[in-house]
Amino acid sequence: IQIVTQGLLARTENDLIRFLVFEKSRFLKLTSWAVQLILGSTTLSQEYFLFN
């Protein structure tokens, strides 16, 4: 029984780690996209003010 529970725990830990890595990469993509959006909008507004 102990071996089975250890195997189950290891499997859930691996799934959890895989899930966390996947979520972290997705979170980083979202944050980088948001930063690019914010930076892009600010540079766009600066260009808009410069040219007008």
PQR file of N, CA, C, O and H, with PARSE charges and radii, in Angstrom:
ATOM      1  N   ILE A   1       0.846  -1.206   0.000 -0.4000 1.5000
ATOM      2  CA  ILE A   1       0.000   0.000   0.000 -0.0000 2.0000
ATOM      3  C   ILE A   1       0.874   1.247   0.000  0.5500 1.7000
ATOM      4  O   ILE A   1       0.584   2.210  -0.710 -0.5500 1.4000
ATOM      5  N   GLN A   2       1.941   1.234   0.791 -0.4000 1.5000
ATOM      6  CA  GLN A   2       2.814   2.403   0.890 -0.0000 2.0000
ATOM      7  C   GLN A   2       3.457   2.733  -0.458  0.5500 1.7000
ATOM      8  O   GLN A   2       3.560   3.898  -0.841 -0.5500 1.4000
ATOM      9  H   GLN A   2       2.176   0.452   1.367  0.4000 1.0000
ATOM     10  N   ILE A   3       3.888   1.687  -1.171 -0.4000 1.5000
ATOM     11  CA  ILE A   3       4.509   1.900  -2.481 -0.0000 2.0000
ATOM     12  C   ILE A   3       3.504   2.525  -3.444  0.5500 1.7000
ATOM     13  O   ILE A   3       3.842   3.420  -4.219 -0.5500 1.4000
ATOM     14  H   ILE A   3       3.804   0.741  -0.860  0.4000 1.0000
ATOM     15  N   VAL A   4       2.262   2.043  -3.382 -0.4000 1.5000
ATOM     16  CA  VAL A   4       1.228   2.572  -4.272 -0.0000 2.0000
ATOM     17  C   VAL A   4       0.970   4.039  -3.972  0.5500 1.7000
ATOM     18  O   VAL A   4       0.873   4.853  -4.891 -0.5500 1.4000
ATOM     19  H   VAL A   4       1.987   1.316  -2.753  0.4000 1.0000
ATOM     20  N   THR A   5       0.858   4.385  -2.687 -0.4000 1.5000
ATOM     21  CA  THR A   5       0.590   5.776  -2.336 -0.0000 2.0000
ATOM     22  C   THR A   5       1.773   6.661  -2.714  0.5500 1.7000
ATOM     23  O   THR A   5       1.586   7.790  -3.167 -0.5500 1.4000
ATOM     24  H   THR A   5       0.937   3.724  -1.941  0.4000 1.0000
ATOM     25  N   GLN A   6       2.991   6.152  -2.530 -0.4000 1.5000
ATOM     26  CA  GLN A   6       4.161   6.934  -2.934 -0.0000 2.0000
ATOM     27  C   GLN A   6       4.152   7.174  -4.437  0.5500 1.7000
ATOM     28  O   GLN A   6       4.467   8.267  -4.907 -0.5500 1.4000
ATOM     29  H   GLN A   6       3.143   5.235  -2.162  0.4000 1.0000
ATOM     30  N   GLY A   7       3.782   6.123  -5.194 -0.4000 1.5000
ATOM     31  CA  GLY A   7       3.711   6.284  -6.640 -0.0000 2.0000
ATOM     32  C   GLY A   7       2.654   7.295  -7.030  0.5500 1.7000
ATOM     33  O   GLY A   7       2.865   8.109  -7.929 -0.5500 1.4000
ATOM     34  H   GLY A   7       3.526   5.235  -4.812  0.4000 1.0000
ATOM     35  N   LEU A   8       1.506   7.244  -6.349 -0.4000 1.5000
ATOM     36  CA  LEU A   8       0.438   8.201  -6.633 -0.0000 2.0000
ATOM     37  C   LEU A   8       0.878   9.614  -6.282  0.5500 1.7000
ATOM     38  O   LEU A   8       0.613  10.556  -7.029 -0.5500 1.4000
ATOM     39  H   LEU A   8       1.334   6.583  -5.618  0.4000 1.0000
ATOM     40  N   LEU A   9       1.549   9.760  -5.148 -0.4000 1.5000
ATOM     41  CA  LEU A   9       2.025  11.074  -4.739 -0.0000 2.0000
ATOM     42  C   LEU A   9       3.032  11.620  -5.740  0.5500 1.7000
ATOM     43  O   LEU A   9       2.978  12.794  -6.107 -0.5500 1.4000
ATOM     44  H   LEU A   9       1.765   8.995  -4.541  0.4000 1.0000
ATOM     45  N   ALA A  10       3.953  10.765  -6.180 -0.4000 1.5000
ATOM     46  CA  ALA A  10       4.945  11.201  -7.155 -0.0000 2.0000
ATOM     47  C   ALA A  10       4.261  11.614  -8.451  0.5500 1.7000
ATOM     48  O   ALA A  10       4.643  12.605  -9.073 -0.5500 1.4000
ATOM     49  H   ALA A  10       3.996   9.811  -5.882  0.4000 1.0000
ATOM     50  N   ARG A  11       3.244  10.850  -8.856 -0.4000 1.5000
ATOM     51  CA  ARG A  11       2.548  11.166 -10.094 -0.0000 2.0000
ATOM     52  C   ARG A  11       1.818  12.504  -9.969  0.5500 1.7000
ATOM     53  O   ARG A  11       1.864  13.323 -10.886 -0.5500 1.4000
ATOM     54  H   ARG A  11       2.934  10.045  -8.350  0.4000 1.0000
ATOM     55  N   THR A  12       1.144  12.727  -8.834 -0.4000 1.5000
ATOM     56  CA  THR A  12       0.434  13.989  -8.660 -0.0000 2.0000
ATOM     57  C   THR A  12       1.422  15.148  -8.560  0.5500 1.7000
ATOM     58  O   THR A  12       1.147  16.245  -9.048 -0.5500 1.4000
ATOM     59  H   THR A  12       1.107  12.061  -8.088  0.4000 1.0000
ATOM     60  N   GLU A  13       2.578  14.907  -7.926 -0.4000 1.5000
ATOM     61  CA  GLU A  13       3.594  15.961  -7.859 -0.0000 2.0000
ATOM     62  C   GLU A  13       4.090  16.311  -9.251  0.5500 1.7000
ATOM     63  O   GLU A  13       4.254  17.487  -9.578 -0.5500 1.4000
ATOM     64  H   GLU A  13       2.801  14.016  -7.530  0.4000 1.0000
ATOM     65  N   ASN A  14       4.331  15.294 -10.073 -0.4000 1.5000
ATOM     66  CA  ASN A  14       4.773  15.554 -11.442 -0.0000 2.0000
ATOM     67  C   ASN A  14       3.708  16.315 -12.218  0.5500 1.7000
ATOM     68  O   ASN A  14       4.018  17.254 -12.951 -0.5500 1.4000
ATOM     69  H   ASN A  14       4.199  14.339  -9.807  0.4000 1.0000
ATOM     70  N   ASP A  15       2.442  15.906 -12.053 -0.4000 1.5000
ATOM     71  CA  ASP A  15       1.358  16.614 -12.726 -0.0000 2.0000
ATOM     72  C   ASP A  15       1.283  18.056 -12.250  0.5500 1.7000
ATOM     73  O   ASP A  15       1.076  18.975 -13.042 -0.5500 1.4000
ATOM     74  H   ASP A  15       2.190  15.144 -11.457  0.4000 1.0000
ATOM     75  N   LEU A  16       1.456  18.243 -10.934 -0.4000 1.5000
ATOM     76  CA  LEU A  16       1.396  19.584 -10.366 -0.0000 2.0000
ATOM     77  C   LEU A  16       2.526  20.451 -10.906  0.5500 1.7000
ATOM     78  O   LEU A  16       2.312  21.607 -11.272 -0.5500 1.4000
ATOM     79  H   LEU A  16       1.624  17.496 -10.291  0.4000 1.0000
ATOM     80  N   ILE A  17       3.737  19.882 -10.953 -0.4000 1.5000
ATOM     81  CA  ILE A  17       4.886  20.629 -11.473 -0.0000 2.0000
ATOM     82  C   ILE A  17       4.668  20.976 -12.938  0.5500 1.7000
ATOM     83  O   ILE A  17       4.919  22.104 -13.363 -0.5500 1.4000
ATOM     84  H   ILE A  17       3.911  18.943 -10.656  0.4000 1.0000
ATOM     85  N   ARG A  18       4.194  19.992 -13.709 -0.4000 1.5000
ATOM     86  CA  ARG A  18       3.932  20.239 -15.124 -0.0000 2.0000
ATOM     87  C   ARG A  18       2.874  21.324 -15.281  0.5500 1.7000
ATOM     88  O   ARG A  18       3.001  22.211 -16.124 -0.5500 1.4000
ATOM     89  H   ARG A  18       3.990  19.077 -13.363  0.4000 1.0000
ATOM     90  N   PHE A  19       1.823  21.244 -14.456 -0.4000 1.5000
ATOM     91  CA  PHE A  19       0.747  22.233 -14.500 -0.0000 2.0000
ATOM     92  C   PHE A  19       1.275  23.617 -14.152  0.5500 1.7000
ATOM     93  O   PHE A  19       0.941  24.601 -14.811 -0.5500 1.4000
ATOM     94  H   PHE A  19       1.719  20.523 -13.771  0.4000 1.0000
ATOM     95  N   LEU A  20       2.110  23.687 -13.101 -0.4000 1.5000
ATOM     96  CA  LEU A  20       2.649  24.974 -12.678 -0.0000 2.0000
ATOM     97  C   LEU A  20       3.555  25.567 -13.744  0.5500 1.7000
ATOM     98  O   LEU A  20       3.505  26.767 -14.010 -0.5500 1.4000
ATOM     99  H   LEU A  20       2.381  22.887 -12.565  0.4000 1.0000
ATOM    100  N   VAL A  21       4.386  24.726 -14.356 -0.4000 1.5000
ATOM    101  CA  VAL A  21       5.276  25.212 -15.415 -0.0000 2.0000
ATOM    102  C   VAL A  21       4.451  25.735 -16.580  0.5500 1.7000
ATOM    103  O   VAL A  21       4.745  26.793 -17.137 -0.5500 1.4000
ATOM    104  H   VAL A  21       4.427  23.750 -14.140  0.4000 1.0000
ATOM    105  N   PHE A  22       3.407  24.979 -16.947 -0.4000 1.5000
ATOM    106  CA  PHE A  22       2.546  25.402 -18.050 -0.0000 2.0000
ATOM    107  C   PHE A  22       1.850  26.709 -17.713  0.5500 1.7000
ATOM    108  O   PHE A  22       1.803  27.623 -18.537 -0.5500 1.4000
ATOM    109  H   PHE A  22       3.168  24.120 -16.494  0.4000 1.0000
ATOM    110  N   GLU A  23       1.308  26.802 -16.499 -0.4000 1.5000
ATOM    111  CA  GLU A  23       0.614  28.014 -16.082 -0.0000 2.0000
ATOM    112  C   GLU A  23       1.578  29.193 -16.018  0.5500 1.7000
ATOM    113  O   GLU A  23       1.217  30.313 -16.383 -0.5500 1.4000
ATOM    114  H   GLU A  23       1.346  26.060 -15.830  0.4000 1.0000
ATOM    115  N   LYS A  24       2.809  28.945 -15.552 -0.4000 1.5000
ATOM    116  CA  LYS A  24       3.782  30.031 -15.444 -0.0000 2.0000
ATOM    117  C   LYS A  24       4.132  30.563 -16.825  0.5500 1.7000
ATOM    118  O   LYS A  24       4.227  31.774 -17.021 -0.5500 1.4000
ATOM    119  H   LYS A  24       3.102  28.036 -15.256  0.4000 1.0000
ATOM    120  N   SER A  25       4.325  29.661 -17.783 -0.4000 1.5000
ATOM    121  CA  SER A  25       4.655  30.115 -19.131 -0.0000 2.0000
ATOM    122  C   SER A  25       3.484  30.885 -19.720  0.5500 1.7000
ATOM    123  O   SER A  25       3.680  31.897 -20.393 -0.5500 1.4000
ATOM    124  H   SER A  25       4.248  28.676 -17.624  0.4000 1.0000
ATOM    125  N   ARG A  26       2.248  30.404 -19.468 -0.4000 1.5000
ATOM    126  CA  ARG A  26       1.082  31.114 -19.982 -0.0000 2.0000
ATOM    127  C   ARG A  26       0.958  32.479 -19.310  0.5500 1.7000
ATOM    128  O   ARG A  26       0.627  33.469 -19.962 -0.5500 1.4000
ATOM    129  H   ARG A  26       2.089  29.582 -18.921  0.4000 1.0000
ATOM    130  N   PHE A  27       1.227  32.530 -17.996 -0.4000 1.5000
ATOM    131  CA  PHE A  27       1.175  33.775 -17.244 -0.0000 2.0000
ATOM    132  C   PHE A  27       2.225  34.754 -17.753  0.5500 1.7000
ATOM    133  O   PHE A  27       1.950  35.945 -17.896 -0.5500 1.4000
ATOM    134  H   PHE A  27       1.496  31.726 -17.466  0.4000 1.0000
ATOM    135  N   LEU A  28       3.438  34.251 -18.029 -0.4000 1.5000
ATOM    136  CA  LEU A  28       4.493  35.106 -18.551 -0.0000 2.0000
ATOM    137  C   LEU A  28       4.126  35.638 -19.925  0.5500 1.7000
ATOM    138  O   LEU A  28       4.394  36.800 -20.231 -0.5500 1.4000
ATOM    139  H   LEU A  28       3.661  33.283 -17.913  0.4000 1.0000
ATOM    140  N   LYS A  29       3.507  34.789 -20.768 -0.4000 1.5000
ATOM    141  CA  LYS A  29       3.070  35.250 -22.078 -0.0000 2.0000
ATOM    142  C   LYS A  29       2.049  36.365 -21.932  0.5500 1.7000
ATOM    143  O   LYS A  29       2.110  37.372 -22.638 -0.5500 1.4000
ATOM    144  H   LYS A  29       3.289  33.846 -20.519  0.4000 1.0000
ATOM    145  N   LEU A  30       1.107  36.180 -21.008 -0.4000 1.5000
ATOM    146  CA  LEU A  30       0.073  37.190 -20.792 -0.0000 2.0000
ATOM    147  C   LEU A  30       0.682  38.491 -20.289  0.5500 1.7000
ATOM    148  O   LEU A  30       0.320  39.569 -20.762 -0.5500 1.4000
ATOM    149  H   LEU A  30       1.057  35.363 -20.435  0.4000 1.0000
ATOM    150  N   THR A  31       1.611  38.399 -19.324 -0.4000 1.5000
ATOM    151  CA  THR A  31       2.197  39.614 -18.781 -0.0000 2.0000
ATOM    152  C   THR A  31       3.059  40.323 -19.822  0.5500 1.7000
ATOM    153  O   THR A  31       3.026  41.550 -19.919 -0.5500 1.4000
ATOM    154  H   THR A  31       1.904  37.523 -18.940  0.4000 1.0000
ATOM    155  N   SER A  32       3.827  39.566 -20.599 -0.4000 1.5000
ATOM    156  CA  SER A  32       4.646  40.194 -21.636 -0.0000 2.0000
ATOM    157  C   SER A  32       3.750  40.839 -22.686  0.5500 1.7000
ATOM    158  O   SER A  32       4.072  41.908 -23.204 -0.5500 1.4000
ATOM    159  H   SER A  32       3.853  38.570 -20.520  0.4000 1.0000
ATOM    160  N   TRP A  33       2.607  40.184 -23.008 -0.4000 1.5000
ATOM    161  CA  TRP A  33       1.665  40.758 -23.962 -0.0000 2.0000
ATOM    162  C   TRP A  33       1.091  42.055 -23.409  0.5500 1.7000
ATOM    163  O   TRP A  33       0.961  43.042 -24.133 -0.5500 1.4000
ATOM    164  H   TRP A  33       2.346  39.316 -22.586  0.4000 1.0000
ATOM    165  N   ALA A  34       0.744  42.051 -22.109 -0.4000 1.5000
ATOM    166  CA  ALA A  34       0.184  43.253 -21.490 -0.0000 2.0000
ATOM    167  C   ALA A  34       1.220  44.375 -21.473  0.5500 1.7000
ATOM    168  O   ALA A  34       0.895  45.531 -21.745 -0.5500 1.4000
ATOM    169  H   ALA A  34       0.849  41.250 -21.521  0.4000 1.0000
ATOM    170  N   VAL A  35       2.465  44.030 -21.152 -0.4000 1.5000
ATOM    171  CA  VAL A  35       3.533  45.038 -21.131 -0.0000 2.0000
ATOM    172  C   VAL A  35       3.748  45.605 -22.526  0.5500 1.7000
ATOM    173  O   VAL A  35       3.892  46.816 -22.691 -0.5500 1.4000
ATOM    174  H   VAL A  35       2.729  43.091 -20.931  0.4000 1.0000
ATOM    175  N   GLN A  36       3.770  44.731 -23.534 -0.4000 1.5000
ATOM    176  CA  GLN A  36       3.922  45.197 -24.907 -0.0000 2.0000
ATOM    177  C   GLN A  36       2.764  46.101 -25.296  0.5500 1.7000
ATOM    178  O   GLN A  36       2.954  47.106 -25.981 -0.5500 1.4000
ATOM    179  H   GLN A  36       3.652  43.747 -23.400  0.4000 1.0000
ATOM    180  N   LEU A  37       1.552  45.737 -24.852 -0.4000 1.5000
ATOM    181  CA  LEU A  37       0.376  46.545 -25.153 -0.0000 2.0000
ATOM    182  C   LEU A  37       0.512  47.926 -24.522  0.5500 1.7000
ATOM    183  O   LEU A  37       0.264  48.941 -25.172 -0.5500 1.4000
ATOM    184  H   LEU A  37       1.397  44.920 -24.296  0.4000 1.0000
ATOM    185  N   ILE A  38       0.912  47.956 -23.238 -0.4000 1.5000
ATOM    186  CA  ILE A  38       1.052  49.234 -22.537 -0.0000 2.0000
ATOM    187  C   ILE A  38       2.164  50.065 -23.163  0.5500 1.7000
ATOM    188  O   ILE A  38       1.980  51.251 -23.437 -0.5500 1.4000
ATOM    189  H   ILE A  38       1.114  47.131 -22.710  0.4000 1.0000
ATOM    190  N   LEU A  39       3.327  49.436 -23.390 -0.4000 1.5000
ATOM    191  CA  LEU A  39       4.444  50.161 -23.990 -0.0000 2.0000
ATOM    192  C   LEU A  39       4.095  50.615 -25.397  0.5500 1.7000
ATOM    193  O   LEU A  39       4.432  51.730 -25.796 -0.5500 1.4000
ATOM    194  H   LEU A  39       3.477  48.473 -23.168  0.4000 1.0000
ATOM    195  N   GLY A  40       3.421  49.755 -26.150 -0.4000 1.5000
ATOM    196  CA  GLY A  40       3.034  50.119 -27.504 -0.0000 2.0000
ATOM    197  C   GLY A  40       2.079  51.293 -27.511  0.5500 1.7000
ATOM    198  O   GLY A  40       2.205  52.191 -28.343 -0.5500 1.4000
ATOM    199  H   GLY A  40       3.147  48.849 -25.826  0.4000 1.0000
ATOM    200  N   SER A  41       1.112  51.298 -26.583 -0.4000 1.5000
ATOM    201  CA  SER A  41       0.150  52.393 -26.546 -0.0000 2.0000
ATOM    202  C   SER A  41       0.841  53.687 -26.123  0.5500 1.7000
ATOM    203  O   SER A  41       0.509  54.753 -26.641 -0.5500 1.4000
ATOM    204  H   SER A  41       1.010  50.569 -25.907  0.4000 1.0000
ATOM    205  N   THR A  42       1.796  53.617 -25.190 -0.4000 1.5000
ATOM    206  CA  THR A  42       2.474  54.833 -24.754 -0.0000 2.0000
ATOM    207  C   THR A  42       3.359  55.383 -25.874  0.5500 1.7000
ATOM    208  O   THR A  42       3.402  56.594 -26.093 -0.5500 1.4000
ATOM    209  H   THR A  42       2.066  52.751 -24.768  0.4000 1.0000
ATOM    210  N   THR A  43       4.065  54.496 -26.584 -0.4000 1.5000
ATOM    211  CA  THR A  43       4.896  54.980 -27.684 -0.0000 2.0000
ATOM    212  C   THR A  43       4.019  55.535 -28.792  0.5500 1.7000
ATOM    213  O   THR A  43       4.372  56.527 -29.430 -0.5500 1.4000
ATOM    214  H   THR A  43       4.030  53.512 -26.406  0.4000 1.0000
ATOM    215  N   LEU A  44       2.877  54.900 -29.021 -0.4000 1.5000
ATOM    216  CA  LEU A  44       1.949  55.408 -30.025 -0.0000 2.0000
ATOM    217  C   LEU A  44       1.450  56.790 -29.634  0.5500 1.7000
ATOM    218  O   LEU A  44       1.368  57.678 -30.482 -0.5500 1.4000
ATOM    219  H   LEU A  44       2.590  54.095 -28.502  0.4000 1.0000
ATOM    220  N   SER A  45       1.114  56.984 -28.361 -0.4000 1.5000
ATOM    221  CA  SER A  45       0.620  58.287 -27.927 -0.0000 2.0000
ATOM    222  C   SER A  45       1.735  59.331 -28.012  0.5500 1.7000
ATOM    223  O   SER A  45       1.476  60.480 -28.371 -0.5500 1.4000
ATOM    224  H   SER A  45       1.181  56.263 -27.672  0.4000 1.0000
ATOM    225  N   GLN A  46       2.979  58.943 -27.685 -0.4000 1.5000
ATOM    226  CA  GLN A  46       4.096  59.876 -27.800 -0.0000 2.0000
ATOM    227  C   GLN A  46       4.290  60.291 -29.256  0.5500 1.7000
ATOM    228  O   GLN A  46       4.474  61.473 -29.546 -0.5500 1.4000
ATOM    229  H   GLN A  46       3.190  58.010 -27.394  0.4000 1.0000
ATOM    230  N   GLU A  47       4.248  59.322 -30.170 -0.4000 1.5000
ATOM    231  CA  GLU A  47       4.371  59.656 -31.587 -0.0000 2.0000
ATOM    232  C   GLU A  47       3.226  60.553 -32.017  0.5500 1.7000
ATOM    233  O   GLU A  47       3.417  61.492 -32.791 -0.5500 1.4000
ATOM    234  H   GLU A  47       4.098  58.362 -29.934  0.4000 1.0000
ATOM    235  N   TYR A  48       2.038  60.262 -31.515 -0.4000 1.5000
ATOM    236  CA  TYR A  48       0.866  61.063 -31.856 -0.0000 2.0000
ATOM    237  C   TYR A  48       1.068  62.505 -31.403  0.5500 1.7000
ATOM    238  O   TYR A  48       0.763  63.438 -32.146 -0.5500 1.4000
ATOM    239  H   TYR A  48       1.882  59.499 -30.886  0.4000 1.0000
ATOM    240  N   PHE A  49       1.584  62.693 -30.181 -0.4000 1.5000
ATOM    241  CA  PHE A  49       1.808  64.042 -29.682 -0.0000 2.0000
ATOM    242  C   PHE A  49       2.950  64.724 -30.426  0.5500 1.7000
ATOM    243  O   PHE A  49       2.914  65.937 -30.633 -0.5500 1.4000
ATOM    244  H   PHE A  49       1.832  61.935 -29.578  0.4000 1.0000
ATOM    245  N   LEU A  50       3.963  63.959 -30.831 -0.4000 1.5000
ATOM    246  CA  LEU A  50       5.088  64.556 -31.536 -0.0000 2.0000
ATOM    247  C   LEU A  50       4.669  65.067 -32.909  0.5500 1.7000
ATOM    248  O   LEU A  50       5.101  66.134 -33.344 -0.5500 1.4000
ATOM    249  H   LEU A  50       3.992  62.974 -30.664  0.4000 1.0000
ATOM    250  N   PHE A  51       3.820  64.291 -33.590 -0.4000 1.5000
ATOM    251  CA  PHE A  51       3.491  64.650 -34.961 -0.0000 2.0000
ATOM    252  C   PHE A  51       2.345  65.642 -35.056  0.5500 1.7000
ATOM    253  O   PHE A  51       2.081  66.176 -36.133 -0.5500 1.4000
ATOM    254  H   PHE A  51       3.469  63.424 -33.236  0.4000 1.0000
ATOM    255  N   ASN A  52       1.654  65.899 -33.938 -0.4000 1.5000
ATOM    256  CA  ASN A  52       0.537  66.853 -34.006 -0.0000 2.0000
ATOM    257  C   ASN A  52       0.836  68.119 -33.226  0.5500 1.7000
ATOM    258  O   ASN A  52       0.005  69.026 -33.179 -0.5500 1.4000
ATOM    259  H   ASN A  52       1.869  65.465 -33.063  0.4000 1.0000
TER
END
